[in-house]
């Protein structure tokens, strides 16, 4: 069980390490929010792809909708993150759940 937690923590750190993108001017964009990080991690696990980035997010008290781009073509996936740290199961916005 401990090995699973360590592996999960390592995977999350790896996934989130590539989440900050730089703009054309060389300035780094803001770091992902906790909701965005939760969805980035969940989408990465669901798609088995560490190349993920936030396309957009929309906060609401009910839950934050996060649209995550996956892979080099940024295939859009939707995820909703809640204030308790949980998320919905990510869903592909292009082909009914399969990448």
Secondary structure, 3 states (H helix, E strand, C coil): CHHHHHHHHHHHHHHHHCCCCECCCCCECCCCCHHHHHHHHHHHHHHCCCCEEEEEEECCCCCEEEEEEECCCCEEEEEEECCCCCECCCEECCCCCCC
